Amino acid sequence: MQSAIEDNSVGSGSGGDAMNIFGQSIDVRRPGKSRRRAVTHKNLSPEIEESVGSSRHKLHRRKAIATDQEQLRAESELSRAMNMAMELERQIEQTNAKARSHRSELQRQRTRASGRSRRKMARGLAAEPAGAPAHHQEGGGTAYGEVMRELDRVKTELRKLQREVMAATTAKCTAGRTRQMDTGSASKHEARRATASSDTGLRHAELALVEATDATAMASRRHEEEHEESSLQAAEAELSSARIELESIKADGHRFTASIERTRRETARVTDEIRRLTEQERKASALAQQLNAKLLKAKSRLEAVTAADERADETISKLTAILRQLDDDTEAAEKEKTLMETENERALSDAENIDAEIAAAEQRIRESVRELEAARASEAAATARLKAIVESATLATAAGTSSSSGNVTIPRFEYEYLTGRAEVVRAVAEKKAAAAEAWAEARRASEKEIAMRAEAIEMELGEAIAADEEATNCQDATRTSSRPVEVRGSGAAATSTMAKSGRMPSSSAAAAVAARKPRSPSSSVKRRKRVLTLNCLKLLAGKCRGQN
């Protein structure tokens, strides 16, 4: 086995690319060839050198990763094998302990059987002692057979363990050699180390085998009287199996050397192919340089033409934008002109309509004033006639009462009512007087409020008329649009005022009837004037709202 490993190490150090047991290629050429290859590769172009260097770096990295994985796998297998060896040693110790316990039990049974046989022989029972030792011997023989079978099983497991240890050590050695060859270290030292590690593994296996054989030898010595021939046959079988394993390892070494030779031939072929590819790459690089020069010239021309086109496009876009702006300006000016004309016409028509409405309102106001003056004159004449009639009636009644006696005749019902309900009548009269005074105060306050509101409405109307005149003179669109809003507001105020004033006169008339106090003609005329003014304002506001 050691000789096979040394042959493998020598073969790997002689030169060329080899294939390891995992099917991966390993560079095992001599340093001289690698230096010559480096000299030949110096003539390559930098792009090709970079690509080749990157591919080599990737290849070495992959190889390193693969070797690390294989080494970890081999270490795990070796640790598992060592654990199994320890487990087998423990089992051997357990079987030895069981064998010792069975042996001691057998000795005790034999001593007991001999004592019993002696006692039974003394008593005259010879049949029973003869059967008992035979039975005990048969029990001891079966226990011993079980122990030997257990030892055989342990030996077979130990042989399997030895094979696994050998495989793990060889895998670890090959992985270590592959990793060291990829990093460029000396292959001979690594081969020696691998050989030493494999030797140590074999020594450990041999020591385990020696321990197992020692254990079996001790067991065989204990039972050499009965099983000496079987132990010799087992030892010979183990030696023959070890020889067979050694022969298989040598055959593996020969196969490995043959694979190394094949790898060398493949390496030579790959070298020739690399040389041919290098020539092709050199020619391709020269052609690529020429094409790059032509491409640069064409690119510069294209850039110049593109810049000229861009400048022309920018000029065209600027001119187009200017034309569009001019068209928009002309359209906006025309629209503004038409809008101003329509607004002027609308303002003139509004002014004419307002003037006509104002003239009609003034005419109606003059007519209403004439009617009020005529009504006032008729009321004054009627009042004078009423005063004359009242005075004449008073004088007539006074003359009649003076001619008669000084007593006043009243009905009995009135007399009883006045005498019985004097206090009630007095209280009711006082309440009526207080209510009349309160109504008079409220009437005066409402008249003041109505007068103030009418003055405010007249001021707003004057402001609205002034605003309309200003809008007509200046032809301002905003003033003309805001004017109807102001008139509408004044109209709304006038409407609310009219509603209040419409409610107030009715209540005041009812109160006047209840209090039996006549209204003066001057106050009624003023009130009618205010009502007419408010009606005119309401009419103007409604017309303005309809126009809007």
C-alpha positions in Angstrom: 0.0 0.0 0.0 2.8 2.4 0.9 4.6 1.6 -2.4 1.4 2.3 -4.4 1.0 5.7 -2.7 4.7 6.5 -3.4 4.3 5.5 -7.0 1.3 7.8 -7.2 3.2 10.7 -5.7 6.2 10.2 -8.0 3.9 10.0 -11.0 2.1 13.2 -10.0 5.4 15.0 -9.6 6.8 14.0 -13.0 4.6 16.6 -14.9 1.4 17.0 -16.8 -2.3 17.4 -15.8 -3.7 14.4 -13.8 -7.2 13.3 -12.9 -7.9 12.7 -9.3 -10.2 10.0 -8.0 -13.2 12.4 -8.1 -12.8 13.1 -11.9 -11.3 16.6 -11.6 -8.2 17.7 -13.6 -5.1 18.6 -11.6 -2.0 20.5 -12.9 0.9 18.2 -11.9 3.4 19.4 -14.5 7.0 20.4 -13.5 7.7 24.0 -12.7 9.9 24.3 -15.8 7.1 23.6 -18.2 4.9 26.1 -16.4 7.6 28.7 -16.6 8.0 28.0 -20.4 4.2 28.4 -20.8 4.3 31.7 -18.9 7.0 32.9 -21.3 5.0 31.9 -24.3 1.9 33.6 -22.9 3.7 36.9 -22.4 3.4 37.6 -26.2 -0.4 37.6 -26.0 -2.6 40.7 -26.1 -3.6 42.3 -22.8 -7.4 41.5 -23.4 -6.6 37.8 -24.1 -4.3 37.7 -21.0 -7.0 39.2 -18.9 -9.6 36.7 -20.1 -7.2 33.8 -19.7 -6.2 35.0 -16.3 -9.8 35.4 -15.2 -10.7 32.0 -16.5 -7.7 30.5 -14.7 -8.6 32.3 -11.6 -12.1 30.9 -11.8 -10.8 27.4 -12.5 -8.4 27.5 -9.6 -11.1 28.9 -7.3 -13.5 26.1 -8.4 -10.8 23.6 -7.9 -10.0 25.0 -4.4 -13.7 24.9 -3.5 -13.9 21.3 -4.7 -10.8 20.2 -2.9 -12.1 21.9 0.3 -15.4 20.1 0.0 -13.6 16.7 -0.7 -11.3 17.3 2.3 -14.2 18.1 4.5 -16.0 15.0 3.3 -12.9 12.9 3.9 -12.4 14.4 7.4 -16.0 13.7 8.2 -15.7 10.1 7.0 -12.4 9.7 9.0 -14.1 11.0 12.1 -17.0 8.7 11.6 -14.6 5.8 11.1 -12.7 6.7 14.3 -16.0 6.9 16.2 -17.0 3.5 14.8 -13.6 2.1 15.8 -14.1 3.4 19.3 -17.6 1.9 19.3 -16.2 -1.4 18.2 -13.6 -1.3 20.8 -16.2 -0.7 23.4 -18.3 -3.6 22.1 -15.2 -5.8 22.2 -14.7 -4.8 25.8 -18.3 -5.6 26.5 -18.1 -9.0 24.8 -14.9 -9.7 26.8 -16.6 -8.7 30.0 -19.6 -10.9 29.1 -17.2 -13.8 28.3 -15.4 -13.4 31.6 -18.8 -13.3 33.5 -19.9 -16.4 31.6 -16.7 -18.1 32.4 -16.9 -17.3 36.1 -20.5 -18.4 36.1 -19.5 -21.7 34.4 -16.7 -22.3 36.9 -19.2 -21.7 39.8 -21.7 -24.1 38.2 -19.0 -26.7 37.7 -17.9 -26.4 41.4 -21.6 -26.6 42.5 -22.2 -29.6 40.2 -19.1 -31.4 41.5 -20.2 -30.8 45.2 -23.6 -32.1 44.4 -22.3 -35.1 42.6 -20.1 -36.0 45.5 -23.0 -35.7 48.0 -25.3 -37.7 45.7 -22.6 -40.3 45.2 -22.3 -40.6 48.9 -26.0 -41.1 49.2 -26.0 -43.7 46.4 -27.6 -41.7 43.6 -25.2 -42.0 40.8 -27.5 -41.2 37.9 -28.3 -37.6 38.8 -24.7 -36.3 39.2 -23.8 -37.7 35.7 -26.7 -35.8 34.1 -26.2 -32.4 35.8 -22.5 -31.8 34.8 -23.4 -32.6 31.2 -26.3 -30.2 31.3 -24.1 -27.5 32.7 -21.4 -28.1 30.2 -24.0 -27.8 27.4 -25.1 -24.5 28.9 -21.5 -23.3 29.1 -20.8 -24.4 25.5 -23.8 -22.5 24.2 -22.7 -19.3 26.0 -19.2 -19.7 24.7 -20.6 -20.1 21.2 -22.6 -16.9 21.5 -19.4 -15.1 22.7 -17.4 -16.4 19.7 -20.2 -15.4 17.3 -20.2 -11.9 18.8 -16.4 -11.7 18.3 -16.7 -12.8 14.7 -19.3 -10.0 14.1 -17.0 -7.5 15.7 -14.1 -8.7 13.5 -16.2 -8.2 10.3 -17.2 -4.7 11.4 -13.6 -4.0 12.2 -12.6 -5.0 8.7 -15.2 -2.8 7.2 -14.0 0.0 9.4 -10.4 -0.5 8.2 -11.6 -0.3 4.6 -13.5 2.9 5.3 -10.5 4.4 7.1 -8.2 3.5 4.2 -10.7 5.1 1.7 -11.0 8.2 3.8 -7.2 8.6 4.2 -6.6 8.1 0.5 -9.4 10.7 -0.3 -7.9 13.1 2.2 -4.4 12.6 0.7 -5.6 13.2 -2.8 -7.6 16.3 -1.8 -4.5 17.7 0.0 -2.3 17.0 -3.0 -4.9 18.7 -5.3 -5.1 21.8 -3.2 -1.4 22.1 -2.9 -0.9 21.6 -6.6 -3.4 24.4 -7.4 -1.7 26.9 -5.1 1.7 26.1 -6.8 3.5 24.6 -3.8 6.0 21.8 -4.1 4.2 18.5 -5.0 6.9 16.2 -3.6 6.5 17.5 -0.1 2.8 17.2 -0.2 3.1 13.7 -1.6 5.4 12.8 1.3 3.0 14.4 3.7 0.1 12.5 2.1 2.1 9.3 2.3 2.9 10.0 5.9 -0.7 10.7 6.7 -1.8 7.6 4.9 0.9 5.6 6.7 -0.4 7.0 10.0 -3.9 6.1 9.0 -2.8 2.6 8.1 -0.8 2.4 11.3 -3.9 3.3 13.3 -5.9 0.7 11.4 -3.1 -1.8 11.9 -3.0 -0.9 15.6 -6.8 -1.3 15.8 -6.4 -4.6 14.0 -3.6 -5.7 16.4 -5.7 -4.8 19.3 -8.6 -6.7 17.9 -6.3 -9.7 17.2 -4.8 -9.4 20.7 -8.3 -9.5 22.1 -9.1 -12.5 20.0 -5.8 -14.1 21.0 -6.6 -13.6 24.6 -10.0 -15.2 24.1 -8.4 -18.0 22.2 -5.8 -18.6 24.9 -8.5 -18.8 27.5 -10.3 -21.4 25.3 -7.3 -22.8 23.4 -8.0 -26.2 24.7 -11.2 -26.4 22.7 -10.9 -23.7 19.9 -7.3 -23.4 18.9 -7.8 -24.6 15.4 -10.8 -22.2 14.8 -8.8 -19.2 16.0 -5.9 -20.1 13.7 -8.3 -20.4 10.8 -9.8 -17.0 11.7 -6.4 -15.4 11.8 -5.4 -16.9 8.5 -8.7 -15.7 7.0 -8.0 -12.2 8.3 -4.4 -12.3 6.8 -5.8 -13.4 3.5 -8.4 -10.7 3.5 -5.6 -8.1 4.3 -3.6 -9.5 1.5 -6.5 -9.2 -0.9 -7.1 -5.7 0.2 -3.4 -4.9 -0.4 -3.6 -6.3 -3.9 -6.7 -4.2 -4.6 -4.9 -1.1 -3.4 -2.0 -1.9 -5.7 -4.4 -2.4 -8.6 -5.9 1.0 -7.7 -2.4 2.5 -7.8 -1.7 1.0 -11.3 -5.0 2.4 -12.5 -4.1 5.8 -11.1 -0.7 5.8 -12.9 -2.5 4.9 -16.1 -4.9 7.8 -15.6 -1.9 10.0 -15.1 -0.5 9.0 -18.4 -3.8 9.6 -20.1 -3.9 13.0 -18.4 -0.4 13.8 -19.7 -1.4 13.1 -23.3 -4.6 15.1 -22.9 -2.5 18.0 -21.5 -0.2 17.9 -24.5 -3.2 18.0 -26.8 -4.8 20.9 -24.8 -1.5 22.8 -25.0 -1.4 22.5 -28.8 -5.0 23.6 -29.0 -4.3 26.6 -26.7 -1.4 27.6 -29.0 -3.6 27.4 -32.1 -6.3 29.4 -30.3 -3.7 32.0 -29.3 -2.7 32.6 -32.9 -6.3 32.9 -33.9 -6.9 35.4 -31.1 -3.9 37.4 -32.1 -5.2 37.7 -35.7 -8.7 38.5 -34.4 -7.3 41.2 -32.1 -5.5 42.9 -35.0 -8.6 42.8 -37.1 -10.6 44.2 -34.2 -8.2 47.1 -33.8 -8.6 48.0 -37.5 -12.3 47.8 -37.2 -12.2 49.9 -34.0 -10.2 52.7 -35.8 -12.7 52.7 -38.7 -15.6 52.7 -36.2 -14.1 55.7 -34.3 -13.8 57.7 -37.6 -17.4 56.9 -38.5 -18.6 57.8 -35.0 -16.9 61.2 -35.1 -18.6 62.0 -38.5 -21.9 60.8 -37.2 -21.6 63.0 -34.1 -20.8 66.1 -36.3 -23.9 65.4 -38.5 -26.0 64.8 -35.4 -25.0 68.0 -33.9 -25.8 70.0 -37.1 -29.2 68.3 -37.2 -29.9 69.1 -33.6 -29.0 72.8 -34.1 -31.3 72.9 -37.2 -34.1 71.3 -35.2 -33.7 73.8 -32.3 -33.9 76.7 -34.8 -37.0 75.3 -36.4 -38.6 74.7 -33.0 -37.9 78.3 -31.9 -39.3 79.8 -35.1 -42.4 77.6 -34.8 -42.9 78.7 -31.1 -42.6 82.3 -32.2 -45.2 81.9 -34.9 -47.6 80.1 -32.6 -47.2 82.9 -30.0 -47.9 85.6 -32.6 -51.0 83.7 -33.7 -52.2 83.4 -30.2 -51.6 87.1 -29.5 -53.6 88.1 -32.6 -56.5 85.8 -31.7 -56.5 87.1 -28.1 -56.5 90.8 -29.3 -59.4 90.1 -31.7 -61.3 88.3 -28.9 -60.6 91.2 -26.5 -61.7 93.7 -29.1 -65.0 91.9 -29.8 -65.6 91.5 -26.1 -65.0 95.2 -25.4 -67.4 96.1 -28.2 -70.1 93.8 -26.9 -69.6 95.2 -23.4 -69.9 98.8 -24.6 -73.1 98.0 -26.4 -74.5 96.2 -23.4 -73.5 99.1 -21.1 -75.1 101.7 -23.4 -78.3 99.6 -23.6 -78.4 99.2 -19.8 -77.9 102.9 -19.3 -80.7 103.7 -21.7 -83.0 101.2 -20.0 -82.1 102.6 -16.6 -82.7 106.2 -17.7 -86.1 105.2 -19.1 -87.0 103.4 -15.9 -85.9 106.3 -13.8 -88.0 108.7 -15.8 -91.0 106.5 -15.6 -90.5 106.1 -11.8 -90.2 109.9 -11.4 -93.4 110.4 -13.4 -95.3 107.9 -11.3 -93.9 109.6 -8.1 -95.1 113.0 -9.3 -98.6 111.6 -10.0 -98.7 109.9 -6.6 -97.6 113.2 -4.9 -100.4 115.1 -6.7 -102.9 112.4 -5.6 -101.6 112.6 -2.0 -102.0 116.4 -2.0 -105.6 116.1 -3.4 -106.4 113.5 -0.7 -104.8 115.7 1.9 -107.0 118.7 0.9 -110.1 116.5 0.9 -109.2 115.1 4.3 -108.7 118.7 5.6 -112.1 119.7 4.3 -113.8 116.6 5.7 -112.1 117.3 9.1 -113.3 120.9 9.1 -116.8 119.8 8.3 -116.6 117.1 11.0 -115.4 119.6 13.6 -118.2 122.0 12.7 -120.8 119.2 13.0 -119.4 118.1 16.4 -119.3 121.6 17.7 -122.9 122.2 16.6 -124.0 118.9 18.1 -122.2 119.8 21.3 -123.8 123.2 21.5 -127.2 121.6 20.9 -126.8 119.1 23.6 -125.5 121.7 26.0 -128.5 123.9 25.3 -130.9 121.0 25.8 -129.3 119.9 29.1 -129.2 123.5 30.4 -132.9 124.0 29.8 -133.9 120.8 31.6 -133.1 119.7 35.1 -129.5 118.9 36.4 -130.0 115.1 36.5 -128.9 112.7 33.8 -131.1 109.7 33.1 -129.4 106.4 32.4 -130.7 102.9 32.2 -130.9 100.7 35.3 -128.5 98.2 33.9 -125.8 100.8 33.4 -126.4 102.2 36.9 -126.0 98.7 38.5 -123.0 98.0 36.4 -121.3 101.3 37.2 -122.1 101.1 40.9 -121.2 97.4 41.3 -118.1 97.2 39.0 -116.6 100.6 39.6 -113.2 99.2 40.8 -113.0 96.6 38.0 -113.9 99.3 35.4 -111.3 101.6 36.9 -108.6 98.8 36.7 -109.5 97.9 33.2 -109.4 101.6 32.2 -106.0 102.0 33.7 -104.7 98.9 31.8 -106.2 100.2 28.6 -104.5 103.6 29.2 -101.2 101.9 29.9 -101.5 99.7 26.7 -102.4 102.8 24.7 -99.3 104.6 26.0 -97.1 101.6 25.2 -98.6 101.3 21.7 -97.9 105.0 21.1 -94.2 104.6 22.2 -93.8 101.5 19.9 -95.4 103.4 17.1 -93.1 106.3 17.5 -90.0 104.0 17.6 -91.1 102.1 14.5 -91.7 105.3 12.6 -88.1 106.4 13.5 -86.7 103.1 12.4 -88.6 103.2 9.1 -87.4 106.8 8.5 -83.8 105.8 9.1 -84.1 102.8 6.8 -85.7 104.9 4.1 -82.8 107.4 4.3 -80.3 104.5 4.0 -82.1 103.1 1.0 -82.1 106.5 -0.7 -78.4 106.9 -0.1 -77.7 103.4 -1.5 -79.9 104.3 -4.5 -77.9 107.5 -5.1 -74.7 105.5 -4.9 -76.0 102.9 -7.4 -77.0 105.6 -9.8 -73.6 107.3 -9.5 -71.9 103.9 -10.1 -74.0 103.3 -13.2 -73.1 106.7 -14.6 -69.4 106.1 -14.0 -69.6 102.6 -15.6 -71.3 104.1 -18.7 -68.7 106.9 -19.0 -65.5 104.7 -18.4 -66.8 101.5 -20.1 -65.5 99.3 -17.3 -66.7 95.7 -17.4 -66.1 95.0 -13.7 -68.1 98.0 -12.6 -71.0 97.1 -14.9 -71.0 93.6 -13.5 -70.9 94.7 -9.9 -73.7 97.4 -10.3 -76.6 95.0 -10.6 -75.4 93.2 -7.6 -75.5 96.4 -5.6 -78.9 97.3 -7.0 -80.1 93.8 -6.1 -78.8 94.2 -2.6 -80.6 97.6 -2.2 -83.7 96.0 -3.7 -83.6 93.2 -1.2 -83.2 95.7 1.6 -86.1 97.7 0.2 -88.2 94.6 0.0 -87.5 93.7 3.6 -88.2 97.3 4.6 -91.4 97.3 2.7 -92.5 94.0 4.4 -91.8 95.5 7.8 -93.5 98.7 6.9 -96.4 96.8 5.5 -96.8 94.9 8.7 -96.4 97.9 10.9 -99.1 100.1 9.4 -101.7 97.4 9.7 -100.9 96.8 13.4 -100.8 100.5 14.0 -104.2 100.9 12.3 -105.7 98.2 14.5 -104.3 99.8 17.6 -105.6 103.2 16.5 -109.0 101.8 16.1 -108.8 100.2 19.5 -107.6 103.4 21.2 -110.1 105.6 19.1 -107.3 108.1 18.3 -107.4 109.8 14.9 -104.2 110.1 12.9 -102.9 113.5 11.7 -103.0 114.3 8.0 -99.3 115.3 7.8 -98.1 111.9 9.3 -100.2 109.9 6.9 -98.8 111.9 3.9 -95.2 111.3 5.0 -95.9 107.6 5.4 -97.5 107.3 2.0 -94.4 109.1 0.4 -92.1 106.6 2.1 -94.2 103.6 0.9 -94.1 104.9 -2.7 -90.4 105.4 -2.6 -89.9 101.9 -1.3 -92.2 100.5 -4.0 -90.2 102.3 -6.7 -87.0 100.9 -5.3 -88.5 97.4 -5.3 -89.6 97.8 -9.0 -86.1 98.9 -10.0 -84.5 96.0 -8.2 -86.9 93.5 -9.9 -86.1 94.9 -13.4 -82.3 94.8 -12.8 -82.7 91.2 -11.6 -84.6 90.2 -14.7 -81.9 91.8 -16.9 -79.2 89.9 -15.1 
